[in-house]
Amino acid sequence: MHVWKRLGIGLLTITMLMGGGIASAQKEQPKEADPFQKLGLSADQRTKLDAAKNERMAALSATQQKVMGIRQRLMTLMTDKKAPDREIDKVADEWAAADREALKTETKFYKTIRQVLTQEQLTMLSKGNNSK
């Protein structure tokens, strides 16, 4: 039961990750404006945020590829009656570790935003840039 619960959580997480990764991996959509556009960023702030965004995308893309491989291995094991439960648990643990990696990547990105922006800019960003 524990493996199935983790598998379900993992599937949900990866679905969300893949959706977010695919959406952000695409070129900027004209509908979505740059959330930092109206914050009056300095050149230094823009450079740091762009570097953080690029690092985040590269890390999430790598994690996404890793998770897809893990998921494929897990599905192969789940459809093989001879596959030992211990091996299934091991692959499920790998999936959980990859999910943790993705969460750490996101957290690092948001910490960078927090360090680079001023309090006023953070407040404006949290309100959706509607003030000003």
Secondary structure as UniProt FT lines:
FT   HELIX           2..25
FT   TURN            35..36
FT   HELIX           37..39
FT   HELIX           43..78
FT   TURN            81..82
FT   HELIX           85..116
FT   HELIX           119..126
FT   TURN            127..129
//
